[in-house]
């Protein structure tokens, strides 16, 4: 008789313990994390506080530039992207809270060229996982000029290989290229000096 009366009491106590310890039941305050929340929290307050172009120049079709960067505490790296006249020309990641960057590229055309450097703070954990704070963009720019001029490389008779036609083989060749700004470093053209002779010019 006593055993029968104890059964409901024991059941009530055990069931209460299981719910209290999380063994059964559902806590309405527990839910799955919304995708992207971790990234937002990770990057909260992070930014690139300094992005400087220390120097930039061009020479014979090559552009070179360098500068410095600094990120806020919590970030331990930076992602850098380099654009020349709006075209992505290079990317890199540099580790640390501050440091220097360096960029170079070839094939620079004559005239003013616009270099834009974009930077985002990053977090790299001990396992090597990388998180880029894509909303925290900082950018800076610098305009440099590639000053190319024509130089006479020599003369050749019309009809000689590989230039079978004198004045029209390079139709974009200026009428008088000497001293004029070139379209691009390394560009060459033929300028007809006489009906039988052409001068060969290069952009230098």
C-alpha positions as protocol buffer text, in pm:
chain_id: "A"
residue {
  index: 1
  type: UNK
  ca { x: 0 y: 0 z: 0 }
}
residue {
  index: 2
  type: UNK
  ca { x: 279 y: 237 z: 94 }
}
residue {
  index: 3
  type: UNK
  ca { x: 470 y: 132 z: -216 }
}
residue {
  index: 4
  type: UNK
  ca { x: 176 y: 221 z: -438 }
}
residue {
  index: 5
  type: UNK
  ca { x: 139 y: 568 z: -282 }
}
residue {
  index: 6
  type: UNK
  ca { x: 510 y: 650 z: -327 }
}
residue {
  index: 7
  type: UNK
  ca { x: 507 y: 583 z: -703 }
}
residue {
  index: 8
  type: UNK
  ca { x: 338 y: 914 z: -809 }
}
residue {
  index: 9
  type: UNK
  ca { x: 567 y: 1112 z: -577 }
}
residue {
  index: 10
  type: UNK
  ca { x: 886 y: 956 z: -715 }
}
residue {
  index: 11
  type: UNK
  ca { x: 768 y: 1009 z: -1070 }
}
residue {
  index: 12
  type: UNK
  ca { x: 693 y: 1373 z: -1005 }
}
residue {
  index: 13
  type: UNK
  ca { x: 1037 y: 1432 z: -852 }
}
residue {
  index: 14
  type: UNK
  ca { x: 1226 y: 1254 z: -1130 }
}
residue {
  index: 15
  type: UNK
  ca { x: 1031 y: 1426 z: -1407 }
}
residue {
  index: 16
  type: UNK
  ca { x: 1098 y: 1762 z: -1246 }
}
residue {
  index: 17
  type: UNK
  ca { x: 1471 y: 1693 z: -1232 }
}
residue {
  index: 18
  type: UNK
  ca { x: 1485 y: 1588 z: -1595 }
}
residue {
  index: 19
  type: UNK
  ca { x: 1315 y: 1906 z: -1712 }
}
residue {
  index: 20
  type: UNK
  ca { x: 1535 y: 2121 z: -1488 }
}
residue {
  index: 21
  type: UNK
  ca { x: 1852 y: 1959 z: -1624 }
}
residue {
  index: 22
  type: UNK
  ca { x: 1744 y: 1991 z: -1985 }
}
residue {
  index: 23
  type: UNK
  ca { x: 1683 y: 1622 z: -2036 }
}
residue {
  index: 24
  type: UNK
  ca { x: 1341 y: 1679 z: -2182 }
}
residue {
  index: 25
  type: UNK
  ca { x: 1127 y: 1970 z: -2288 }
}
residue {
  index: 26
  type: UNK
  ca { x: 1197 y: 2271 z: -2514 }
}
residue {
  index: 27
  type: UNK
  ca { x: 1329 y: 2606 z: -2400 }
}
residue {
  index: 28
  type: UNK
  ca { x: 1153 y: 2879 z: -2604 }
}
residue {
  index: 29
  type: UNK
  ca { x: 1454 y: 3109 z: -2552 }
}
residue {
  index: 30
  type: UNK
  ca { x: 1693 y: 2873 z: -2736 }
}
residue {
  index: 31
  type: UNK
  ca { x: 1698 y: 2903 z: -3117 }
}
residue {
  index: 32
  type: UNK
  ca { x: 1937 y: 2851 z: -3402 }
}
residue {
  index: 33
  type: UNK
  ca { x: 2169 y: 3139 z: -3490 }
}
residue {
  index: 34
  type: UNK
  ca { x: 2061 y: 3336 z: -3792 }
}
residue {
  index: 35
  type: UNK
  ca { x: 2310 y: 3288 z: -4079 }
}
residue {
  index: 36
  type: UNK
  ca { x: 2548 y: 3584 z: -4100 }
}
residue {
  index: 37
  type: UNK
  ca { x: 2495 y: 3695 z: -3739 }
}
residue {
  index: 38
  type: UNK
  ca { x: 2833 y: 3560 z: -3631 }
}
residue {
  index: 39
  type: UNK
  ca { x: 3009 y: 3751 z: -3909 }
}
residue {
  index: 40
  type: UNK
  ca { x: 2825 y: 4070 z: -3811 }
}
residue {
  index: 41
  type: UNK
  ca { x: 2915 y: 4030 z: -3445 }
}
residue {
  index: 42
  type: UNK
  ca { x: 3274 y: 3936 z: -3526 }
}
residue {
  index: 43
  type: UNK
  ca { x: 3325 y: 4250 z: -3732 }
}
residue {
  index: 44
  type: UNK
  ca { x: 3135 y: 4487 z: -3505 }
}
residue {
  index: 45
  type: UNK
  ca { x: 3336 y: 4805 z: -3455 }
}
residue {
  index: 46
  type: UNK
  ca { x: 3624 y: 4691 z: -3675 }
}
residue {
  index: 47
  type: UNK
  ca { x: 3763 y: 4916 z: -3948 }
}
residue {
  index: 48
  type: UNK
  ca { x: 4075 y: 5021 z: -4136 }
}
residue {
  index: 49
  type: UNK
  ca { x: 4170 y: 5336 z: -3947 }
}
residue {
  index: 50
  type: UNK
  ca { x: 4455 y: 5437 z: -4178 }
}
residue {
  index: 51
  type: UNK
  ca { x: 4525 y: 5367 z: -4545 }
}
residue {
  index: 52
  type: UNK
  ca { x: 4800 y: 5580 z: -4698 }
}
residue {
  index: 53
  type: UNK
  ca { x: 4970 y: 5595 z: -5038 }
}
residue {
  index: 54
  type: UNK
  ca { x: 5327 y: 5692 z: -4952 }
}
residue {
  index: 55
  type: UNK
  ca { x: 5442 y: 5702 z: -5314 }
}
residue {
  index: 56
  type: UNK
  ca { x: 5336 y: 5603 z: -5665 }
}
residue {
  index: 57
  type: UNK
  ca { x: 5505 y: 5639 z: -6003 }
}
residue {
  index: 58
  type: UNK
  ca { x: 5534 y: 5491 z: -6351 }
}
residue {
  index: 59
  type: UNK
  ca { x: 5838 y: 5425 z: -6568 }
}
residue {
  index: 60
  type: UNK
  ca { x: 5854 y: 5261 z: -6910 }
}
residue {
  index: 61
  type: UNK
  ca { x: 5510 y: 5106 z: -6876 }
}
residue {
  index: 62
  type: UNK
  ca { x: 5543 y: 4984 z: -6516 }
}
residue {
  index: 63
  type: UNK
  ca { x: 5356 y: 5127 z: -6218 }
}
residue {
  index: 64
  type: UNK
  ca { x: 5484 y: 5091 z: -5863 }
}
residue {
  index: 65
  type: UNK
  ca { x: 5326 y: 5216 z: -5543 }
}
residue {
  index: 66
  type: UNK
  ca { x: 5358 y: 5162 z: -5170 }
}
residue {
  index: 67
  type: UNK
  ca { x: 5199 y: 5277 z: -4848 }
}
residue {
  index: 68
  type: UNK
  ca { x: 5084 y: 5187 z: -4499 }
}
residue {
  index: 69
  type: UNK
  ca { x: 4770 y: 5052 z: -4329 }
}
residue {
  index: 70
  type: UNK
  ca { x: 4633 y: 5016 z: -3976 }
}
residue {
  index: 71
  type: UNK
  ca { x: 4328 y: 4827 z: -3845 }
}
residue {
  index: 72
  type: UNK
  ca { x: 4133 y: 4863 z: -3519 }
}
residue {
  index: 73
  type: UNK
  ca { x: 4193 y: 4632 z: -3221 }
}
residue {
  index: 74
  type: UNK
  ca { x: 4027 y: 4295 z: -3270 }
}
residue {
  index: 75
  type: UNK
  ca { x: 4126 y: 4276 z: -3635 }
}
residue {
  index: 76
  type: UNK
  ca { x: 4462 y: 4109 z: -3700 }
}
residue {
  index: 77
  type: UNK
  ca { x: 4498 y: 4135 z: -4077 }
}
residue {
  index: 78
  type: UNK
  ca { x: 4388 y: 4335 z: -4380 }
}
residue {
  index: 79
  type: UNK
  ca { x: 4270 y: 4251 z: -4731 }
}
residue {
  index: 80
  type: UNK
  ca { x: 4393 y: 4486 z: -5004 }
}
residue {
  index: 81
  type: UNK
  ca { x: 4274 y: 4528 z: -5361 }
}
residue {
  index: 82
  type: UNK
  ca { x: 4445 y: 4744 z: -5624 }
}
residue {
  index: 83
  type: UNK
  ca { x: 4260 y: 4900 z: -5919 }
}
residue {
  index: 84
  type: UNK
  ca { x: 4419 y: 5083 z: -6214 }
}
residue {
  index: 85
  type: UNK
  ca { x: 4169 y: 5293 z: -6410 }
}
residue {
  index: 86
  type: UNK
  ca { x: 3884 y: 5092 z: -6255 }
}
residue {
  index: 87
  type: UNK
  ca { x: 4029 y: 4750 z: -6342 }
}
residue {
  index: 88
  type: UNK
  ca { x: 4127 y: 4510 z: -6062 }
}
residue {
  index: 89
  type: UNK
  ca { x: 4503 y: 4458 z: -6100 }
}
residue {
  index: 90
  type: UNK
  ca { x: 4602 y: 4280 z: -5779 }
}
residue {
  index: 91
  type: UNK
  ca { x: 4491 y: 4152 z: -5438 }
}
residue {
  index: 92
  type: UNK
  ca { x: 4672 y: 4045 z: -5122 }
}
residue {
  index: 93
  type: UNK
  ca { x: 4627 y: 3978 z: -4750 }
}
residue {
  index: 94
  type: UNK
  ca { x: 4869 y: 4111 z: -4491 }
}
residue {
  index: 95
  type: UNK
  ca { x: 4881 y: 3994 z: -4130 }
}
residue {
  index: 96
  type: UNK
  ca { x: 4914 y: 4225 z: -3831 }
}
residue {
  index: 97
  type: UNK
  ca { x: 4752 y: 4530 z: -3676 }
}
residue {
  index: 98
  type: UNK
  ca { x: 4955 y: 4768 z: -3894 }
}
residue {
  index: 99
  type: UNK
  ca { x: 5210 y: 4743 z: -4173 }
}
residue {
  index: 100
  type: UNK
  ca { x: 5316 y: 4839 z: -4523 }
}
residue {
  index: 101
  type: UNK
  ca { x: 5183 y: 4738 z: -4863 }
}
residue {
  index: 102
  type: UNK
  ca { x: 5347 y: 4732 z: -5205 }
}
residue {
  index: 103
  type: UNK
  ca { x: 5195 y: 4707 z: -5551 }
}
residue {
  index: 104
  type: UNK
  ca { x: 5339 y: 4691 z: -5904 }
}
residue {
  index: 105
  type: UNK
  ca { x: 5203 y: 4612 z: -6248 }
}
residue {
  index: 106
  type: UNK
  ca { x: 5312 y: 4641 z: -6611 }
}
residue {
  index: 107
  type: UNK
  ca { x: 5145 y: 4742 z: -6937 }
}
residue {
  index: 108
  type: UNK
  ca { x: 5065 y: 5095 z: -6824 }
}
residue {
  index: 109
  type: UNK
  ca { x: 4946 y: 5316 z: -7108 }
}
residue {
  index: 110
  type: UNK
  ca { x: 5066 y: 5671 z: -7157 }
}
residue {
  index: 111
  type: UNK
  ca { x: 4884 y: 5957 z: -6993 }
}
residue {
  index: 112
  type: UNK
  ca { x: 4730 y: 6000 z: -6647 }
}
residue {
  index: 113
  type: UNK
  ca { x: 4648 y: 5670 z: -6470 }
}
residue {
  index: 114
  type: UNK
  ca { x: 4433 y: 5642 z: -6160 }
}
residue {
  index: 115
  type: UNK
  ca { x: 4537 y: 5399 z: -5883 }
}
residue {
  index: 116
  type: UNK
  ca { x: 4274 y: 5310 z: -5621 }
}
residue {
  index: 117
  type: UNK
  ca { x: 4363 y: 5103 z: -5313 }
}
residue {
  index: 118
  type: UNK
  ca { x: 4076 y: 4938 z: -5122 }
}
residue {
  index: 119
  type: UNK
  ca { x: 4114 y: 4777 z: -4779 }
}
residue {
  index: 120
  type: UNK
  ca { x: 3900 y: 4568 z: -4542 }
}
residue {
  index: 121
  type: UNK
  ca { x: 3984 y: 4454 z: -4186 }
}
residue {
  index: 122
  type: UNK
  ca { x: 4019 y: 4079 z: -4134 }
}
residue {
  index: 123
  type: UNK
  ca { x: 4017 y: 3831 z: -3849 }
}
residue {
  index: 124
  type: UNK
  ca { x: 4233 y: 3518 z: -3877 }
}
residue {
  index: 125
  type: UNK
  ca { x: 4180 y: 3267 z: -3597 }
}
residue {
  index: 126
  type: UNK
  ca { x: 4425 y: 3011 z: -3456 }
}
residue {
  index: 127
  type: UNK
  ca { x: 4302 y: 2749 z: -3702 }
}
residue {
  index: 128
  type: UNK
  ca { x: 4377 y: 2976 z: -3997 }
}
residue {
  index: 129
  type: UNK
  ca { x: 4013 y: 3054 z: -4076 }
}
residue {
  index: 130
  type: UNK
  ca { x: 3980 y: 3393 z: -4245 }
}
residue {
  index: 131
  type: UNK
  ca { x: 3692 y: 3635 z: -4205 }
}
residue {
  index: 132
  type: UNK
  ca { x: 3684 y: 3955 z: -4411 }
}
residue {
  index: 133
  type: UNK
  ca { x: 3468 y: 4236 z: -4276 }
}
residue {
  index: 134
  type: UNK
  ca { x: 3317 y: 4320 z: -4614 }
}
residue {
  index: 135
  type: UNK
  ca { x: 3105 y: 4609 z: -4486 }
}
residue {
  index: 136
  type: UNK
  ca { x: 3405 y: 4799 z: -4344 }
}
residue {
  index: 137
  type: UNK
  ca { x: 3557 y: 4930 z: -4668 }
}
residue {
  index: 138
  type: UNK
  ca { x: 3821 y: 5203 z: -4673 }
}
residue {
  index: 139
  type: UNK
  ca { x: 3980 y: 5333 z: -4993 }
}
residue {
  index: 140
  type: UNK
  ca { x: 4231 y: 5587 z: -5114 }
}
residue {
  index: 141
  type: UNK
  ca { x: 4360 y: 5690 z: -5458 }
}
residue {
  index: 142
  type: UNK
  ca { x: 4649 y: 5851 z: -5640 }
}
residue {
  index: 143
  type: UNK
  ca { x: 4686 y: 5973 z: -6000 }
}
residue {
  index: 144
  type: UNK
  ca { x: 5018 y: 5926 z: -6179 }
}
residue {
  index: 145
  type: UNK
  ca { x: 5121 y: 6000 z: -6537 }
}
residue {
  index: 146
  type: UNK
  ca { x: 5311 y: 5772 z: -6770 }
}
residue {
  index: 147
  type: UNK
  ca { x: 5505 y: 6006 z: -6999 }
}
residue {
  index: 148
  type: UNK
  ca { x: 5594 y: 5814 z: -7314 }
}
residue {
  index: 149
  type: UNK
  ca { x: 5755 y: 5973 z: -7620 }
}
residue {
  index: 150
  type: UNK
  ca { x: 5843 y: 5843 z: -7964 }
}
residue {
  index: 151
  type: UNK
  ca { x: 6203 y: 5764 z: -8043 }
}
residue {
  index: 152
  type: UNK
  ca { x: 6344 y: 5692 z: -8389 }
}
residue {
  index: 153
  type: UNK
  ca { x: 6476 y: 5336 z: -8398 }
}
residue {
  index: 154
  type: UNK
  ca { x: 6593 y: 5331 z: -8758 }
}
residue {
  index: 155
  type: UNK
  ca { x: 6486 y: 5349 z: -9121 }
}
residue {
  index: 156
  type: UNK
  ca { x: 6392 y: 5078 z: -9367 }
}
residue {
  index: 157
  type: UNK
  ca { x: 6292 y: 5056 z: -9735 }
}
residue {
  index: 158
  type: UNK
  ca { x: 5926 y: 5002 z: -9816 }
}
residue {
  index: 159
  type: UNK
  ca { x: 5832 y: 4646 z: -9901 }
}
residue {
  index: 160
  type: UNK
  ca { x: 6088 y: 4480 z: -9677 }
}
residue {
  index: 161
  type: UNK
  ca { x: 5965 y: 4208 z: -9443 }
}
residue {
  index: 162
  type: UNK
  ca { x: 5786 y: 4211 z: -9206 }
}
residue {
  index: 163
  type: UNK
  ca { x: 5657 y: 4555 z: -9304 }
}
residue {
  index: 164
  type: UNK
  ca { x: 5537 y: 4513 z: -9662 }
}
residue {
  index: 165
  type: UNK
  ca { x: 5337 y: 4836 z: -9679 }
}
residue {
  index: 166
  type: UNK
  ca { x: 5493 y: 5157 z: -9560 }
}
residue {
  index: 167
  type: UNK
  ca { x: 5251 y: 5430 z: -9451 }
}
residue {
  index: 168
  type: UNK
  ca { x: 4945 y: 5214 z: -9380 }
}
residue {
  index: 169
  type: UNK
  ca { x: 5086 y: 4904 z: -9207 }
}
residue {
  index: 170
  type: UNK
  ca { x: 5030 y: 5075 z: -8870 }
}
residue {
  index: 171
  type: UNK
  ca { x: 4730 y: 5297 z: -8946 }
}
residue {
  index: 172
  type: UNK
  ca { x: 4731 y: 5455 z: -8597 }
}
residue {
  index: 173
  type: UNK
  ca { x: 5082 y: 5586 z: -8641 }
}
residue {
  index: 174
  type: UNK
  ca { x: 5083 y: 5969 z: -8612 }
}
residue {
  index: 175
  type: UNK
  ca { x: 5174 y: 6168 z: -8919 }
}
residue {
  index: 176
  type: UNK
  ca { x: 5483 y: 6298 z: -8743 }
}
residue {
  index: 177
  type: UNK
  ca { x: 5547 y: 6083 z: -8432 }
}
residue {
  index: 178
  type: UNK
  ca { x: 5874 y: 6238 z: -8319 }
}
residue {
  index: 179
  type: UNK
  ca { x: 5820 y: 6421 z: -7990 }
}
residue {
  index: 180
  type: UNK
  ca { x: 5450 y: 6334 z: -7962 }
}
residue {
  index: 181
  type: UNK
  ca { x: 5297 y: 6136 z: -7676 }
}
residue {
  index: 182
  type: UNK
  ca { x: 5270 y: 5764 z: -7747 }
}
residue {
  index: 183
  type: UNK
  ca { x: 4955 y: 5553 z: -7699 }
}
residue {
  index: 184
  type: UNK
  ca { x: 5146 y: 5291 z: -7494 }
}
residue {
  index: 185
  type: UNK
  ca { x: 5494 y: 5186 z: -7389 }
}
residue {
  index: 186
  type: UNK
  ca { x: 5651 y: 4950 z: -7643 }
}
residue {
  index: 187
  type: UNK
  ca { x: 5413 y: 5057 z: -7921 }
}
residue {
  index: 188
  type: UNK
  ca { x: 5584 y: 5090 z: -8260 }
}
residue {
  index: 189
  type: UNK
  ca { x: 5486 y: 5249 z: -8587 }
}
residue {
  index: 190
  type: UNK
  ca { x: 5620 y: 5327 z: -8934 }
}
residue {
  index: 191
  type: UNK
  ca { x: 5623 y: 5682 z: -9057 }
}
residue {
  index: 192
  type: UNK
  ca { x: 5682 y: 5732 z: -9432 }
}
residue {
  index: 193
  type: UNK
  ca { x: 5981 y: 5959 z: -9477 }
}
residue {
  index: 194
  type: UNK
  ca { x: 6004 y: 5928 z: -9856 }
}
residue {
  index: 195
  type: UNK
  ca { x: 5798 y: 5726 z: -10106 }
}
residue {
  index: 196
  type: UNK
  ca { x: 6053 y: 5444 z: -10071 }
}
residue {
  index: 197
  type: UNK
  ca { x: 6176 y: 5482 z: -9712 }
}
residue {
  index: 198
  type: UNK
  ca { x: 5995 y: 5455 z: -9375 }
}
residue {
  index: 199
  type: UNK
  ca { x: 6120 y: 5546 z: -9030 }
}
residue {
  index: 200
  type: UNK
  ca { x: 6057 y: 5299 z: -8747 }
}
residue {
  index: 201
  type: UNK
  ca { x: 5950 y: 5459 z: -8416 }
}
residue {
  index: 202
  type: UNK
  ca { x: 5911 y: 5306 z: -8072 }
}
residue {
  index: 203
  type: UNK
  ca { x: 5736 y: 5437 z: -7762 }
}
residue {
  index: 204
  type: UNK
  ca { x: 5985 y: 5481 z: -7481 }
}
